[in-house]
Amino acid sequence: MARKKKAVEVEEPVVIQHIKTEEEIKNEKRLTALYSLQLIDSQVDKIQIVRGELPLEVEDLEDEIAGLETRVDKFVQETEDLEKLISEKNGAILDSQALIKKYEEQQMNVRNNREYDSLSKEMEFQNLEIQLAEKRIKEFAVELELKKSNIDQANAKLTERRTDLEVKKSELDDIIKETRVEEEELMIKSEKFEEIIDPRLLKAYKRIRGNARNGLSVVPIERDACGGCFNKIPPQHQMEIKMSKKIIVCEYCGRILIDLDLANSIEL
């Protein structure tokens, strides 16, 4: 008859819970505040992404309109200068014609051939002055027509761009109205978290965020990797991050790392 085997009692392993030190608690609070700020800023980023390229398009149109207005003003000034030159040349022609008439009258009373020839030369000179002035007037008139044509073209383009700007601004205003309340609430929350974060840490956060293409400065560890650049994080660093021993950054991308469980426990 087979003997009954005696049941073996298996002792459950004793789980030693790590008691966080005061410094670890402080670091955890810092990380919580930083990641909360990151979540808020990321939501603001999403709102701005909805606006797409519209703000840039509006800015580009405003710059183009300012440039066109400056060009039109320049053409108008050049037109006025040309009209002034034409007026001066017309005045010069009248002066030369008056002198010619005067010299003709003087020729009627000359005493010798030398005086007559001298007056004839003066008249010839004034006629040349008239011809030169008329030539310059024609040149100025051609240039004037070109400037007026440029003004008409620039004004037509200006009208077109102003219409485009009104349409783009209207589209942008509609989007801003839809998201204004949400964005203002988020900005208030963001400012509150910024007030409780150490200035040097906040400066580092903003610097990293400014350099990151996706705006992520604080990221959790997911599947043993950085949530920003997806490079593997050594187990020892993961343990330190989990225990919040200190603020640790990814050695590859420089982002601040936070434990996934801590990140998931944060509610805004």
C-alpha positions as CSV (number, residue, x, y, z in Angstrom):
1,M,0.0,0.0,0.0
2,A,1.5,3.4,-1.2
3,R,2.3,5.9,1.4
4,K,0.6,9.3,1.2
5,K,2.9,12.1,0.4
6,K,3.0,14.9,2.9
7,A,1.8,18.3,1.6
8,V,4.7,20.8,1.4
9,E,3.8,24.2,2.5
10,V,5.2,27.0,0.4
11,E,6.0,30.2,2.1
12,E,4.9,33.3,0.2
13,P,7.8,35.7,-0.5
14,V,8.0,38.7,1.7
15,V,7.6,41.9,-0.3
16,I,9.6,44.7,1.2
17,Q,8.0,48.0,0.3
18,H,10.4,50.8,-0.4
19,I,9.7,53.8,1.8
20,K,10.5,56.9,-0.1
21,T,12.9,59.4,1.4
22,E,12.0,63.1,1.7
23,E,14.2,63.9,-1.3
24,E,12.5,61.2,-3.4
25,I,9.1,62.6,-2.4
26,K,10.2,66.1,-3.5
27,N,11.5,64.7,-6.8
28,E,8.3,62.9,-7.4
29,K,6.3,66.1,-6.8
30,R,8.7,68.0,-9.2
31,L,8.2,65.3,-11.8
32,T,4.4,65.3,-11.3
33,A,4.3,69.1,-11.7
34,L,6.5,69.0,-14.8
35,Y,4.5,66.2,-16.5
36,S,1.3,68.0,-15.7
37,L,2.7,71.1,-17.3
38,Q,3.7,68.9,-20.3
39,L,0.2,67.5,-20.7
40,I,-1.3,71.0,-20.6
41,D,1.2,72.4,-23.1
42,S,0.7,69.4,-25.4
43,Q,-3.1,70.2,-25.4
44,V,-2.3,73.8,-26.3
45,D,-0.1,72.5,-29.1
46,K,-3.0,70.4,-30.5
47,I,-5.2,73.4,-30.5
48,Q,-2.6,75.4,-32.4
49,I,-2.1,72.5,-34.9
50,V,-5.8,72.7,-35.6
51,R,-5.2,76.2,-36.8
52,G,-2.6,74.8,-39.2
53,E,-0.7,77.2,-41.4
54,L,-3.4,79.9,-41.2
55,P,-1.5,82.1,-38.8
56,L,1.6,82.0,-41.0
57,E,-0.5,82.6,-44.1
58,V,-2.1,85.6,-42.5
59,E,1.3,86.9,-41.5
60,D,2.7,86.4,-45.0
61,L,-0.3,88.2,-46.6
62,E,0.1,91.1,-44.2
63,D,3.8,91.4,-45.1
64,E,3.0,91.2,-48.8
65,I,0.4,93.9,-48.5
66,A,2.7,96.1,-46.6
67,G,5.3,95.6,-49.3
68,L,2.8,96.4,-52.1
69,E,1.6,99.5,-50.3
70,T,5.3,100.7,-50.0
71,R,5.7,100.0,-53.7
72,V,2.6,101.9,-54.7
73,D,3.7,104.9,-52.5
74,K,7.1,104.8,-54.2
75,F,5.5,104.7,-57.7
76,V,3.2,107.6,-56.8
77,Q,6.2,109.7,-55.5
78,E,8.1,108.9,-58.7
79,T,5.1,109.9,-60.8
80,E,4.8,113.2,-59.0
81,D,8.5,113.8,-59.5
82,L,8.2,113.1,-63.3
83,E,5.1,115.4,-63.6
84,K,7.2,118.1,-61.8
85,L,10.1,117.6,-64.3
86,I,7.7,117.8,-67.2
87,S,6.2,121.0,-65.8
88,E,9.7,122.4,-65.4
89,K,10.6,121.6,-69.0
90,N,7.4,123.1,-70.3
91,G,8.3,126.2,-68.3
92,A,11.8,126.2,-69.8
93,I,10.3,126.0,-73.3
94,L,8.1,129.0,-72.6
95,D,11.1,130.9,-71.3
96,S,13.2,130.0,-74.4
97,Q,10.3,131.1,-76.7
98,A,10.1,134.4,-74.9
99,L,13.8,135.0,-75.3
100,I,13.6,134.1,-79.0
101,K,10.8,136.6,-79.5
102,K,12.8,139.2,-77.6
103,Y,15.9,138.5,-79.8
104,E,13.8,138.8,-83.0
105,E,12.6,142.2,-81.9
106,Q,16.2,143.2,-81.0
107,Q,17.4,142.1,-84.5
108,M,15.1,144.8,-86.0
109,N,17.1,147.5,-84.3
110,V,20.7,146.2,-84.7
111,R,23.4,148.6,-85.8
112,N,25.7,146.1,-87.5
113,N,26.1,142.6,-88.7
114,R,28.1,141.5,-85.6
115,E,25.1,142.3,-83.3
116,Y,22.8,140.6,-85.7
117,D,24.9,137.4,-85.8
118,S,25.2,137.4,-82.0
119,L,21.4,137.6,-81.6
120,S,21.0,134.8,-84.2
121,K,23.3,132.6,-82.3
122,E,21.3,133.2,-79.1
123,M,18.1,132.4,-80.9
124,E,19.7,129.2,-82.3
125,F,20.8,128.2,-78.8
126,Q,17.3,128.7,-77.4
127,N,15.8,126.7,-80.2
128,L,18.2,123.9,-79.3
129,E,17.2,124.2,-75.7
130,I,13.5,123.9,-76.8
131,Q,14.3,120.8,-78.8
132,L,16.2,119.2,-75.9
133,A,13.4,120.1,-73.5
134,E,10.8,118.6,-75.8
135,K,12.9,115.4,-76.1
136,R,13.2,115.1,-72.3
137,I,9.4,115.7,-72.0
138,K,8.7,112.8,-74.3
139,E,11.1,110.6,-72.3
140,F,9.5,111.6,-69.1
141,A,6.0,111.0,-70.6
142,V,6.9,107.5,-71.6
143,E,8.4,106.8,-68.1
144,L,5.3,108.4,-66.5
145,E,3.0,106.1,-68.4
146,L,5.0,103.1,-67.3
147,K,4.9,104.2,-63.6
148,K,1.1,104.7,-63.9
149,S,0.8,101.2,-65.4
150,N,2.9,99.9,-62.5
151,I,0.6,101.7,-60.0
152,D,-2.5,100.1,-61.6
153,Q,-1.0,96.6,-61.5
154,A,0.2,97.0,-57.9
155,N,-3.2,98.4,-56.9
156,A,-5.0,95.5,-58.6
157,K,-2.7,93.0,-56.8
158,L,-3.1,94.9,-53.6
159,T,-6.9,94.6,-53.8
160,E,-6.6,90.9,-54.5
161,R,-4.3,90.3,-51.6
162,R,-6.5,92.3,-49.2
163,T,-9.5,90.1,-50.2
164,D,-7.4,87.0,-49.6
165,L,-6.4,88.4,-46.2
166,E,-10.0,89.0,-45.2
167,V,-10.9,85.4,-46.1
168,K,-7.9,83.9,-44.2
169,K,-8.5,86.2,-41.2
170,S,-12.2,85.2,-41.1
171,E,-11.2,81.5,-41.2
172,L,-8.7,82.0,-38.5
173,D,-11.1,84.0,-36.3
174,D,-13.7,81.2,-36.6
175,I,-11.2,78.6,-35.4
176,I,-9.9,80.8,-32.6
177,K,-13.5,81.4,-31.4
178,E,-14.1,77.7,-31.2
179,T,-11.0,77.0,-29.1
180,R,-10.6,80.3,-27.2
181,V,-12.2,79.3,-24.0
182,E,-10.4,75.9,-23.8
183,E,-7.1,77.5,-24.7
184,E,-7.5,80.3,-22.1
185,E,-8.3,77.7,-19.4
186,L,-5.3,75.7,-20.3
187,M,-3.0,78.7,-20.3
188,I,-4.3,79.6,-16.8
189,K,-3.5,76.0,-15.6
190,S,-0.1,76.2,-17.3
191,E,0.8,79.4,-15.5
192,K,-0.2,77.9,-12.2
193,F,2.1,75.0,-12.6
194,E,4.9,77.2,-13.8
195,E,4.6,79.1,-10.5
196,I,5.3,76.0,-8.4
197,I,8.2,74.6,-10.5
198,D,11.7,75.6,-9.6
199,P,12.9,78.4,-12.0
200,R,16.0,76.5,-13.1
201,L,14.0,73.3,-13.8
202,L,11.3,75.3,-15.6
203,K,14.0,77.0,-17.7
204,A,15.4,73.6,-18.6
205,Y,11.9,72.3,-19.4
206,K,11.3,75.2,-21.8
207,R,14.7,74.8,-23.4
208,I,14.2,71.1,-24.1
209,R,10.6,71.7,-25.3
210,G,11.8,74.4,-27.6
211,N,14.4,72.1,-29.2
212,A,12.0,69.1,-29.5
213,R,10.1,68.9,-32.8
214,N,7.0,67.5,-31.1
215,G,7.2,69.8,-28.2
216,L,7.7,67.0,-25.7
217,S,10.1,67.8,-22.8
218,V,8.9,65.3,-20.2
219,V,8.2,61.7,-21.4
220,P,7.3,58.4,-19.6
221,I,9.3,55.2,-20.1
222,E,7.3,52.9,-22.3
223,R,8.4,49.3,-23.1
224,D,11.8,50.0,-21.5
225,A,12.4,52.9,-23.9
226,C,12.3,56.7,-23.8
227,G,8.9,57.9,-24.8
228,G,10.5,60.7,-26.9
229,C,13.3,59.1,-29.0
230,F,12.4,55.4,-28.3
231,N,15.9,54.5,-27.4
232,K,16.3,51.8,-24.7
233,I,16.8,52.9,-21.1
234,P,19.2,50.8,-18.9
235,P,17.4,48.8,-16.1
236,Q,19.4,50.6,-13.4
237,H,18.2,54.0,-14.7
238,Q,14.7,52.7,-15.0
239,M,14.8,51.7,-11.3
240,E,16.2,55.1,-10.3
241,I,13.4,56.8,-12.3
242,K,10.8,54.6,-10.7
243,M,12.0,55.4,-7.2
244,S,12.3,59.2,-8.1
245,K,15.7,59.3,-6.7
246,K,16.6,62.2,-8.9
247,I,15.6,64.0,-12.1
248,I,17.0,61.9,-14.9
249,V,17.2,62.9,-18.6
250,C,17.5,60.6,-21.6
251,E,21.1,60.3,-22.6
252,Y,20.1,60.3,-26.3
253,C,17.6,63.1,-26.7
254,G,17.9,65.0,-23.4
255,R,14.3,64.8,-22.4
256,I,13.2,64.5,-18.8
257,L,12.1,60.9,-18.0
258,I,9.2,59.9,-15.7
259,D,7.9,56.5,-14.6
260,L,4.9,55.3,-16.6
261,D,2.9,54.4,-13.5
262,L,3.5,57.9,-12.0
263,A,2.6,59.5,-15.3
264,N,-0.6,57.5,-15.6
265,S,-1.7,58.5,-12.1
266,I,-1.6,62.2,-12.9
267,E,-5.0,63.8,-13.4
268,L,-5.5,67.4,-14.5
